Amino acid sequence: MTAPTEQFVQIAHRSQEAVTAAVRSWADTLQTYADSLTGTKPQLPDLYTAVDTTFDLAAQLLTHQREYAKSLLAAGSQATEAVTEQARTAATVVPFQPAAPVAETAAKAPKQPRAARNAATV
């Protein structure tokens, strides 16, 4: 090996050792902390308890989602009723007047002189 290659290998080896030591130290610290909390080595929770807890959480979430959906429907229903009532009130205040047919409207419109394409009036 050449000198630069050997230096690179040594640097890589030292950094691997440093990372390994840091991870080992971190794991030992966490293990000590976990032991201080439980008094013994931490053990896996009871699987039946874990399943029950998971399904209880899912049931609570579903109940809250149902209540939220119902509140959205109630709010939408109230908004629809308010808009309907406002439209009904507006309809009684402003009576309906059918629009005149286009032919009648065009006949009543004043005749405007039209400019020819060369800008001369006709």
NUGU-905508 format. One line per field, with one value per atom (N, C-alpha, C): residue number from 1; residue in three letters; z, y, x. Coordinates in nm, 2 decimals. Atoms other than C-alpha are relative to their C-alpha. Last residue first. Layout:
tornu: NUM, ...
sevo: ALA, ...
z: Z, ...
y: Y, ...
x: X, ...
end
This chain:
tornu: 122, 122, 122, 121, 121, 121, 120, 120, 120, 119, 119, 119, 118, 118, 118, 117, 117, 117, 116, 116, 116, 115, 115, 115, 114, 114, 114, 113, 113, 113, 112, 112, 112, 111, 111, 111, 110, 110, 110, 109, 109, 109, 108, 108, 108, 107, 107, 107, 106, 106, 106, 105, 105, 105, 104, 104, 104, 103, 103, 103, 102, 102, 102, 101, 101, 101, 100, 100, 100, 99, 99, 99, 98, 98, 98, 97, 97, 97, 96, 96, 96, 95, 95, 95, 94, 94, 94, 93, 93, 93, 92, 92, 92, 91, 91, 91, 90, 90, 90, 89, 89, 89, 88, 88, 88, 87, 87, 87, 86, 86, 86, 85, 85, 85, 84, 84, 84, 83, 83, 83, 82, 82, 82, 81, 81, 81, 80, 80, 80, 79, 79, 79, 78, 78, 78, 77, 77, 77, 76, 76, 76, 75, 75, 75, 74, 74, 74, 73, 73, 73, 72, 72, 72, 71, 71, 71, 70, 70, 70, 69, 69, 69, 68, 68, 68, 67, 67, 67, 66, 66, 66, 65, 65, 65, 64, 64, 64, 63, 63, 63, 62, 62, 62, 61, 61, 61, 60, 60, 60, 59, 59, 59, 58, 58, 58, 57, 57, 57, 56, 56, 56, 55, 55, 55, 54, 54, 54, 53, 53, 53, 52, 52, 52, 51, 51, 51, 50, 50, 50, 49, 49, 49, 48, 48, 48, 47, 47, 47, 46, 46, 46, 45, 45, 45, 44, 44, 44, 43, 43, 43, 42, 42, 42, 41, 41, 41, 40, 40, 40, 39, 39, 39, 38, 38, 38, 37, 37, 37, 36, 36, 36, 35, 35, 35, 34, 34, 34, 33, 33, 33, 32, 32, 32, 31, 31, 31, 30, 30, 30, 29, 29, 29, 28, 28, 28, 27, 27, 27, 26, 26, 26, 25, 25, 25, 24, 24, 24, 23, 23, 23, 22, 22, 22, 21, 21, 21, 20, 20, 20, 19, 19, 19, 18, 18, 18, 17, 17, 17, 16, 16, 16, 15, 15, 15, 14, 14, 14, 13, 13, 13, 12, 12, 12, 11, 11, 11, 10, 10, 10, 9, 9, 9, 8, 8, 8, 7, 7, 7, 6, 6, 6, 5, 5, 5, 4, 4, 4, 3, 3, 3, 2, 2, 2, 1, 1, 1
sevo: VAL, VAL, VAL, THR, THR, THR, ALA, ALA, ALA, ALA, ALA, ALA, ASN, ASN, ASN, ARG, ARG, ARG, ALA, ALA, ALA, ALA, ALA, ALA, ARG, ARG, ARG, PRO, PRO, PRO, GLN, GLN, GLN, LYS, LYS, LYS, PRO, PRO, PRO, ALA, ALA, ALA, LYS, LYS, LYS, ALA, ALA, ALA, ALA, ALA, ALA, THR, THR, THR, GLU, GLU, GLU, ALA, ALA, ALA, VAL, VAL, VAL, PRO, PRO, PRO, ALA, ALA, ALA, ALA, ALA, ALA, PRO, PRO, PRO, GLN, GLN, GLN, PHE, PHE, PHE, PRO, PRO, PRO, VAL, VAL, VAL, VAL, VAL, VAL, THR, THR, THR, ALA, ALA, ALA, ALA, ALA, ALA, THR, THR, THR, ARG, ARG, ARG, ALA, ALA, ALA, GLN, GLN, GLN, GLU, GLU, GLU, THR, THR, THR, VAL, VAL, VAL, ALA, ALA, ALA, GLU, GLU, GLU, THR, THR, THR, ALA, ALA, ALA, GLN, GLN, GLN, SER, SER, SER, GLY, GLY, GLY, ALA, ALA, ALA, ALA, ALA, ALA, LEU, LEU, LEU, LEU, LEU, LEU, SER, SER, SER, LYS, LYS, LYS, ALA, ALA, ALA, TYR, TYR, TYR, GLU, GLU, GLU, ARG, ARG, ARG, GLN, GLN, GLN, HIS, HIS, HIS, THR, THR, THR, LEU, LEU, LEU, LEU, LEU, LEU, GLN, GLN, GLN, ALA, ALA, ALA, ALA, ALA, ALA, LEU, LEU, LEU, ASP, ASP, ASP, PHE, PHE, PHE, THR, THR, THR, THR, THR, THR, ASP, ASP, ASP, VAL, VAL, VAL, ALA, ALA, ALA, THR, THR, THR, TYR, TYR, TYR, LEU, LEU, LEU, ASP, ASP, ASP, PRO, PRO, PRO, LEU, LEU, LEU, GLN, GLN, GLN, PRO, PRO, PRO, LYS, LYS, LYS, THR, THR, THR, GLY, GLY, GLY, THR, THR, THR, LEU, LEU, LEU, SER, SER, SER, ASP, ASP, ASP, ALA, ALA, ALA, TYR, TYR, TYR, THR, THR, THR, GLN, GLN, GLN, LEU, LEU, LEU, THR, THR, THR, ASP, ASP, ASP, ALA, ALA, ALA, TRP, TRP, TRP, SER, SER, SER, ARG, ARG, ARG, VAL, VAL, VAL, ALA, ALA, ALA, ALA, ALA, ALA, THR, THR, THR, VAL, VAL, VAL, ALA, ALA, ALA, GLU, GLU, GLU, GLN, GLN, GLN, SER, SER, SER, ARG, ARG, ARG, HIS, HIS, HIS, ALA, ALA, ALA, ILE, ILE, ILE, GLN, GLN, GLN, VAL, VAL, VAL, PHE, PHE, PHE, GLN, GLN, GLN, GLU, GLU, GLU, THR, THR, THR, PRO, PRO, PRO, ALA, ALA, ALA, THR, THR, THR, MET, MET, MET
z: 0.10, -4.18, 0.05, -0.06, -3.99, -0.11, 0.04, -4.16, 0.06, -0.10, -3.96, -0.04, 0.03, -4.26, 0.09, -0.03, -4.11, -0.04, 0.10, -4.09, 0.02, 0.08, -3.77, -0.10, 0.00, -3.64, -0.09, 0.13, -3.55, 0.01, -0.01, -3.24, -0.14, 0.11, -3.26, 0.01, 0.10, -2.93, -0.10, -0.01, -2.77, -0.10, -0.08, -2.77, 0.02, 0.07, -3.05, 0.07, 0.11, -2.90, -0.07, -0.05, -2.57, -0.11, -0.05, -2.74, 0.05, 0.12, -2.95, 0.05, 0.07, -2.64, -0.11, 0.11, -2.45, -0.07, 0.13, -2.14, -0.10, 0.09, -1.81, -0.13, 0.11, -1.56, -0.10, 0.12, -1.25, -0.12, 0.13, -0.93, -0.11, 0.08, -0.62, -0.13, 0.14, -0.41, -0.08, 0.00, -0.04, -0.15, -0.04, -0.05, -0.01, 0.11, -0.25, 0.04, 0.12, -0.02, -0.11, -0.04, 0.29, -0.12, 0.00, 0.12, 0.04, 0.14, 0.02, 0.00, 0.06, 0.38, -0.14, -0.06, 0.52, -0.06, 0.05, 0.28, 0.05, 0.14, 0.37, -0.06, 0.00, 0.74, -0.14, -0.05, 0.70, -0.01, 0.11, 0.50, 0.03, 0.11, 0.76, -0.11, -0.05, 1.04, -0.11, 0.00, 0.84, 0.04, 0.14, 0.78, -0.02, 0.04, 1.15, -0.15, -0.07, 1.24, -0.04, 0.06, 0.98, 0.06, 0.13, 1.11, -0.08, -0.03, 1.47, -0.14, -0.03, 1.35, 0.03, 0.12, 1.19, 0.02, 0.09, 1.50, -0.13, -0.05, 1.72, -0.08, 0.02, 1.49, 0.06, 0.14, 1.49, -0.03, 0.02, 1.87, -0.15, -0.07, 1.89, -0.02, 0.09, 1.63, 0.06, 0.11, 1.83, -0.09, -0.04, 2.15, -0.12, -0.03, 1.98, 0.04, 0.13, 1.83, 0.02, 0.06, 2.18, -0.14, -0.08, 2.33, -0.06, 0.04, 2.05, 0.07, 0.14, 2.11, -0.05, 0.00, 2.49, -0.14, -0.06, 2.45, 0.00, 0.10, 2.21, 0.06, 0.11, 2.45, -0.11, -0.05, 2.75, -0.12, 0.00, 2.56, 0.05, 0.13, 2.47, 0.00, 0.03, 2.83, -0.14, -0.06, 2.82, -0.04, 0.10, 2.74, 0.06, 0.06, 3.03, -0.10, 0.06, 3.15, -0.07, 0.14, 3.37, -0.06, 0.05, 3.73, -0.15, -0.11, 3.94, -0.04, -0.03, 3.68, 0.12, 0.00, 3.65, 0.05, -0.11, 3.76, 0.01, -0.12, 3.52, 0.13, 0.00, 3.23, 0.13, -0.03, 3.32, 0.01, -0.14, 3.34, 0.04, -0.08, 3.01, 0.15, 0.01, 2.85, 0.08, -0.07, 2.97, 0.00, -0.14, 2.85, 0.09, -0.04, 2.51, 0.14, 0.00, 2.48, 0.04, -0.11, 2.58, 0.01, -0.12, 2.33, 0.12, 0.00, 2.06, 0.12, -0.03, 2.14, 0.01, -0.14, 2.15, 0.04, -0.07, 1.81, 0.15, 0.01, 1.66, 0.09, -0.07, 1.79, 0.00, -0.14, 1.67, 0.09, -0.03, 1.33, 0.15, -0.01, 1.32, 0.03, -0.12, 1.41, 0.01, -0.11, 1.13, 0.13, 0.01, 0.87, 0.12, -0.04, 0.97, 0.01, -0.15, 0.96, 0.05, -0.07, 0.61, 0.15, 0.02, 0.48, 0.08, -0.09, 0.62, 0.00, -0.14, 0.46, 0.10, -0.01, 0.12, 0.15, -0.01, 0.15, 0.02, -0.12, 0.22, 0.02, 0.00, -0.06, 0.13, 0.00, 0.00, 0.00
y: 0.03, 5.50, 0.06, 0.04, 5.64, -0.02, -0.09, 5.63, -0.04, -0.10, 5.45, 0.10, -0.11, 5.24, 0.12, 0.04, 4.94, 0.10, 0.09, 5.12, -0.04, -0.04, 5.26, -0.10, 0.09, 5.18, 0.05, 0.01, 5.43, -0.09, -0.07, 5.32, 0.00, 0.04, 5.22, 0.09, -0.11, 5.26, -0.05, -0.06, 4.92, 0.11, -0.13, 4.86, 0.07, -0.10, 4.61, 0.13, -0.05, 4.42, 0.11, -0.08, 4.38, 0.06, -0.12, 4.25, 0.10, -0.08, 4.00, 0.13, -0.08, 3.89, 0.08, 0.07, 3.79, 0.09, -0.02, 4.00, -0.08, -0.08, 3.86, 0.01, 0.07, 3.73, 0.10, -0.07, 3.94, -0.08, 0.05, 3.75, 0.08, 0.10, 3.95, -0.03, -0.03, 4.09, -0.09, -0.14, 4.08, 0.05, -0.07, 3.74, 0.15, 0.03, 3.58, 0.08, -0.08, 3.74, -0.02, -0.14, 3.59, 0.09, -0.01, 3.24, 0.14, 0.00, 3.27, 0.02, -0.13, 3.37, 0.01, -0.11, 3.08, 0.13, 0.02, 2.84, 0.11, -0.05, 2.98, -0.01, -0.15, 2.94, 0.05, -0.06, 2.58, 0.16, 0.02, 2.48, 0.07, -0.10, 2.63, -0.01, -0.13, 2.44, 0.11, -0.01, 2.12, 0.13, -0.01, 2.17, 0.01, -0.14, 2.23, 0.03, -0.10, 1.92, 0.14, 0.01, 1.71, 0.10, -0.06, 1.84, -0.01, -0.14, 1.75, 0.08, -0.04, 1.40, 0.15, 0.01, 1.35, 0.05, -0.11, 1.47, 0.01, -0.13, 1.24, 0.12, 0.01, 0.94, 0.13, -0.04, 1.04, 0.00, -0.15, 1.05, 0.04, -0.07, 0.70, 0.15, 0.01, 0.57, 0.07, -0.08, 0.70, 0.00, -0.14, 0.55, 0.09, -0.02, 0.21, 0.14, -0.01, 0.22, 0.03, -0.12, 0.29, 0.02, -0.11, 0.01, 0.13, 0.00, -0.22, 0.10, -0.05, -0.13, 0.01, -0.14, -0.17, 0.06, -0.07, -0.51, 0.15, 0.01, -0.63, 0.07, -0.08, -0.51, 0.01, -0.13, -0.67, 0.10, -0.01, -1.00, 0.14, -0.01, -0.97, 0.02, 0.11, -0.91, 0.02, 0.00, -0.65, -0.13, -0.02, -0.75, 0.01, 0.12, -0.73, 0.04, -0.02, -0.45, -0.13, -0.01, -0.58, 0.02, 0.13, -0.51, 0.02, 0.08, -0.21, -0.13, 0.12, -0.07, -0.08, -0.03, 0.29, -0.13, -0.09, 0.24, 0.02, 0.08, -0.06, 0.08, 0.08, 0.16, -0.09, -0.08, 0.42, -0.08, -0.04, 0.17, 0.08, 0.12, 0.02, 0.03, 0.03, 0.36, -0.12, -0.10, 0.44, -0.02, 0.03, 0.11, 0.10, 0.11, 0.17, -0.04, -0.05, 0.52, -0.12, -0.08, 0.39, 0.04, 0.09, 0.11, 0.08, 0.07, 0.36, -0.10, -0.09, 0.59, -0.07, -0.03, 0.31, 0.09, 0.12, 0.18, 0.03, 0.02, 0.53, -0.12, -0.11, 0.59, -0.01, 0.03, 0.24, 0.11, 0.11, 0.31, -0.04, -0.05, 0.65, -0.11, -0.07, 0.49, 0.06, 0.10, 0.23, 0.07, 0.07, 0.50, -0.10, -0.10, 0.71, -0.07, -0.02, 0.41, 0.10, 0.12, 0.31, 0.02, 0.00, 0.67, -0.12, -0.10, 0.68, 0.00, 0.05, 0.35, 0.10, 0.10, 0.48, -0.06, -0.06, 0.80, -0.10, -0.07, 0.60, 0.07, -0.12, 0.35, 0.08, -0.12, 0.00, 0.12
x: 0.11, -7.32, -0.13, 0.13, -7.02, -0.10, 0.11, -6.68, -0.13, 0.03, -6.41, -0.10, -0.09, -6.29, -0.02, -0.14, -6.45, 0.10, -0.04, -6.78, 0.14, -0.12, -6.88, 0.03, -0.11, -7.23, 0.11, -0.07, -7.48, 0.12, -0.12, -7.67, 0.07, -0.09, -8.03, 0.12, -0.02, -8.20, 0.10, -0.14, -8.30, 0.02, 0.01, -8.68, 0.14, 0.08, -8.66, -0.01, -0.07, -8.37, -0.08, -0.10, -8.55, 0.08, 0.06, -8.86, 0.11, 0.05, -8.65, -0.07, -0.11, -8.46, -0.05, -0.07, -8.77, 0.10, 0.06, -8.84, 0.07, -0.08, -8.71, -0.08, -0.06, -8.97, 0.07, 0.04, -9.01, 0.06, -0.06, -8.99, -0.06, 0.08, -9.07, 0.06, -0.01, -8.79, -0.08, -0.03, -8.87, 0.01, 0.12, -9.04, 0.02, 0.10, -8.75, -0.13, -0.03, -8.49, -0.11, 0.03, -8.66, 0.03, 0.15, -8.67, -0.04, 0.05, -8.30, -0.15, -0.04, -8.21, -0.05, 0.09, -8.41, 0.03, 0.13, -8.23, -0.10, -0.01, -7.89, -0.14, -0.01, -7.97, 0.00, 0.13, -8.10, 0.01, 0.09, -7.79, -0.14, -0.04, -7.56, -0.10, 0.04, -7.75, 0.03, 0.14, -7.72, -0.05, 0.04, -7.35, -0.15, -0.04, -7.29, -0.04, 0.09, -7.49, 0.03, 0.13, -7.30, -0.10, -0.01, -6.97, -0.13, 0.00, -7.07, 0.01, 0.14, -7.17, 0.00, 0.08, -6.83, -0.14, -0.04, -6.65, -0.08, 0.05, -6.85, 0.03, 0.14, -6.77, -0.07, 0.02, -6.40, -0.15, -0.02, -6.40, -0.02, 0.11, -6.56, 0.02, 0.11, -6.31, -0.12, -0.02, -6.02, -0.12, 0.01, -6.15, 0.01, 0.14, -6.20, -0.03, 0.07, -5.85, -0.15, -0.03, -5.71, -0.07, 0.07, -5.90, 0.03, 0.14, -5.78, -0.08, 0.01, -5.42, -0.14, -0.03, -5.45, -0.01, 0.12, -5.62, 0.02, 0.11, -5.34, -0.13, -0.03, -5.07, -0.11, 0.02, -5.23, 0.03, 0.14, -5.25, -0.04, 0.05, -4.88, -0.16, 0.09, -4.77, -0.07, 0.13, -4.50, -0.08, 0.10, -4.14, -0.14, 0.06, -3.91, -0.10, 0.13, -3.68, -0.04, -0.01, -3.39, -0.14, -0.06, -3.46, 0.02, -0.06, -3.54, 0.06, 0.08, -3.77, 0.05, 0.15, -3.66, -0.07, 0.03, -3.29, -0.15, -0.01, -3.26, -0.04, 0.12, -3.38, 0.00, 0.12, -3.12, -0.13, -0.01, -2.84, -0.12, 0.03, -2.95, 0.00, 0.14, -2.96, -0.04, 0.07, -2.61, -0.15, -0.02, -2.48, -0.07, 0.08, -2.63, 0.01, 0.14, -2.48, -0.09, 0.02, -2.14, -0.14, -0.01, -2.15, -0.03, 0.13, -2.27, 0.00, 0.11, -1.98, -0.13, -0.01, -1.72, -0.12, 0.04, -1.84, 0.01, 0.15, -1.83, -0.05, 0.06, -1.47, -0.15, -0.01, -1.36, -0.06, 0.09, -1.50, 0.01, 0.13, -1.33, -0.10, 0.02, -1.00, -0.14, 0.00, -1.03, -0.02, 0.13, -1.13, -0.01, 0.10, -0.83, -0.14, -0.02, -0.59, -0.11, 0.05, -0.73, 0.01, 0.14, -0.68, -0.06, 0.05, -0.33, -0.15, -0.01, -0.25, -0.05, 0.10, -0.38, 0.00, 0.13, -0.18, -0.11, 0.01, 0.14, -0.13, -0.07, 0.10, -0.02, 0.08, 0.00, 0.09
end
